């Protein structure tokens, strides 16, 4: 048996030697989180992982890097470009938050990058060409392997992309592949700011169609946008990878190519949590990152008695302590019976203890104000029911929402009560929500049907200012949840 085993090893060894391995690292939705939070994340930790790994690697990003913290807000995305240049990224794509500072401030962000932004489906309206510093694809040879990277930008920017337009991603990908394949790449990667795991809008992602239509031509799809982690999901031979958010994780993909032909053989991914105590921090990168720190935002403005979670804390409830607290502040400011807050606007938990302006900006980095809107009961009921599943997109103040689940766990029999009474279809209700949702942004798309005459600004204060005011008035505790409650 020992002789047979040895013979098997001898026979297999030439086959094993034919495979060459190259590593591709991937991040997404970094959102300006340069520093670790609660001992996790940050670019110094990421750099430590890169330095302690294989030397000939690619570093790719799937977008949404330009906004999310005070550093990116105050620099209008330019500090994000600086840190990514320093990290040595090879390519990124266009996320929806790259337009947070309006279309006029988008070109300087892209121009500041030392590496390409890729978006095969994104064009200037005037020229009908790719904007300056943006390309549909790029080629990178690393470790003797020729990679083709094709980008697909997100088509729903959070602020209007004035002067630009998007084309259908699969058509754009087909066109890019036809060009790319003329140069005979060994490995083809699609870098997209969309998610195969997106459950936010209740509609299917187009990403699986890449595998359906281009399996064998595309080898990997690296996505983002939903802040999810996806590893080793293979459809029709195409590997799908997503890497979470806020520089809390990095995906490491080991790509095998035939050492003789150079062509793609296989790929396998793993997620690496950037826990500082485990991976360490690169000293030079830490010093550089600290040089980008915005001054005068780390002084406490108030205190909390406990962590206020942005996620539900009870298994039979859909509302969370932090979102309940925020939406109650909005309702009090607006003086209405009802308030609506989009859960996606709350980015991180509120920590226990001293709370700084940095913490408040991390929680809600947007300049949203509070808008009063008048709607009828039918609109409100339809809006609530449509945005509760497959996960709740909104939190409510003033309403009690009871629901049941069927045998498959799906939400059914939704009951909506105001002051203990069901909403009436034809009755008019005045509510407040943030200005982004009131204008029909993203998951608030339903509000586009409400005429502007039924909307008005409550006052000049932003949601962040309401939070800061409340913190200055005394210690904040988590409110009791249960306003979106499962009943038997």
Secondary structure, DSSP 8 states (H G I E B T S, - for coil): -HHHHHHHHHHHHHHHHTEEEEEEEEE---TT--S-BTTB--HHHHHHHHHTS-SSEEEEE-S--S-SSHHHHHHTTHHHHHHHHHHT--EEE--GGGGTT-GGGHHHHHHT-SSEEE-TTEEETTT-S--TTEESEEEEEETTEEEEEEEE--S--SS--TTEEE--HHHHHHHHHHHHGGG--SEEEEEESS-TT--SSSS--SHHHHHHHHBTTB-EEEE-SS--EEEEEEETTEEEEEE-STTSEEEEEEEEEETTT--EEEEEEEEEE-BHHHH---HHHHHHHHHT--SS--SEEEEESS-B-SS-SSTTB---HHHHHHHHHHHHHHT-SEEEEEGGG--S-B-SEEEEHHHHHHH--S--EEEEEEEEHHHHHHHHHHTSSSS--EEEESEEEEEEE-TTS-EEEEEEEETTEE--TTSEEEEEEEHHHHTT-GGGGGGGGS-GGGEEEEEEEEHHHHHHHHHHTS-B------SEEE--
